[in-house]
């Protein structure tokens, strides 16, 4: 049986975990908004590299790629909200790679 002090400590830890998970979801949301903006900018850039993509990927203005981006964000947010903080780290690395690639494409370095 837990002592009263242990029960209080356990309740505080649970509250902190809830706040931490909520902050991760908010952080992922902002990273997702930035990813969508960068993704759309690359799609609208008219870069010759986009011509190498399959036609179903480019159809309807790249909506399929944006849907894929949304699914990746949704999965990361759901995992982070349910106690998998590693998904936030993985999505942050994914976002940094997206930002770096978009910078290369949009500045004409590729």
C-alpha positions as CSV (number, residue, x, y, z in Angstrom):
1,X,0.0,0.0,0.0
2,X,1.3,3.5,-0.9
3,X,1.8,6.0,1.8
4,X,0.1,9.4,1.5
5,X,3.4,11.1,0.4
6,X,4.0,8.5,-2.3
7,X,0.4,9.0,-3.6
8,X,1.0,12.8,-3.8
9,X,4.3,12.3,-5.6
10,X,2.7,9.9,-8.0
11,X,-0.1,12.4,-8.8
12,X,2.4,15.2,-9.4
13,X,4.4,13.0,-11.8
14,X,1.2,12.1,-13.7
15,X,0.3,15.8,-14.0
16,X,3.8,16.6,-15.3
17,X,3.6,13.8,-17.8
18,X,0.3,15.1,-19.0
19,X,1.7,18.6,-19.5
20,X,4.8,17.3,-21.2
21,X,2.7,15.3,-23.7
22,X,0.5,18.3,-24.4
23,X,3.6,20.5,-25.0
24,X,4.9,17.9,-27.4
25,X,1.7,17.8,-29.4
26,X,1.7,21.6,-29.6
27,X,5.3,21.6,-30.8
28,X,4.5,18.9,-33.4
29,X,1.5,21.0,-34.6
30,X,3.8,24.0,-35.2
31,X,6.4,21.8,-36.9
32,X,3.6,20.4,-39.1
33,X,2.4,23.8,-40.1
34,X,5.9,24.7,-41.1
35,X,6.3,21.4,-43.0
36,X,3.1,22.1,-44.9
37,X,4.2,25.6,-45.9
38,X,7.6,24.4,-47.0
39,X,6.1,21.5,-48.9
40,X,3.7,23.7,-50.7
41,X,6.4,26.2,-51.6
42,X,8.5,23.4,-53.1
43,X,5.5,22.1,-55.1
44,X,4.9,25.6,-56.5
45,X,8.5,26.3,-57.2
46,X,8.4,24.6,-60.7
47,X,11.8,22.9,-60.0
48,X,12.8,20.5,-62.8
49,X,13.3,17.8,-60.1
50,X,9.6,17.7,-59.6
51,X,9.1,16.4,-63.2
52,X,10.8,13.1,-62.2
53,X,8.0,12.3,-59.7
54,X,5.3,9.8,-60.8
55,X,2.3,11.4,-62.3
56,X,-0.1,10.2,-59.6
57,X,2.1,12.0,-57.1
58,X,1.9,15.3,-59.0
59,X,-1.7,15.1,-60.0
60,X,-4.1,17.7,-58.5
61,X,-1.3,20.0,-57.5
62,X,0.5,17.5,-55.3
63,X,-2.5,16.8,-53.0
64,X,-1.4,13.2,-52.6
65,X,2.0,14.3,-51.2
66,X,0.2,16.8,-48.8
67,X,-2.1,14.0,-47.6
68,X,1.0,11.8,-46.9
69,X,2.5,14.8,-45.0
70,X,-0.7,15.0,-43.0
71,X,-0.7,11.3,-42.2
72,X,2.9,11.4,-40.9
73,X,2.0,14.4,-38.7
74,X,-1.1,12.8,-37.4
75,X,0.7,9.6,-36.5
76,X,3.5,11.5,-34.7
77,X,1.0,13.6,-32.8
78,X,-1.1,10.5,-31.7
79,X,2.0,8.6,-30.6
80,X,3.4,11.6,-28.6
81,X,0.0,12.2,-27.0
82,X,-0.1,8.5,-25.9
83,X,3.3,8.4,-24.2
84,X,5.7,7.9,-27.1
85,X,8.0,11.0,-26.9
86,X,10.4,9.4,-29.4
87,X,7.9,10.1,-32.1
88,X,8.3,13.8,-31.5
89,X,12.1,13.5,-31.8
90,X,11.7,11.5,-35.0
91,X,9.3,14.1,-36.5
92,X,11.6,16.9,-35.5
93,X,14.5,15.2,-37.4
94,X,12.1,14.6,-40.3
95,X,11.2,18.3,-40.3
96,X,14.8,19.4,-40.2
97,X,15.5,17.2,-43.2
98,X,12.5,18.7,-45.0
99,X,13.6,22.3,-44.2
100,X,17.1,21.6,-45.4
101,X,15.9,20.0,-48.6
102,X,13.4,22.8,-49.3
103,X,16.2,25.4,-48.7
104,X,18.4,23.6,-51.2
105,X,15.6,23.4,-53.8
106,X,14.2,26.9,-53.3
107,X,17.6,28.6,-53.4
108,X,18.6,26.7,-56.6
109,X,21.5,24.9,-55.0
110,X,20.1,21.6,-56.4
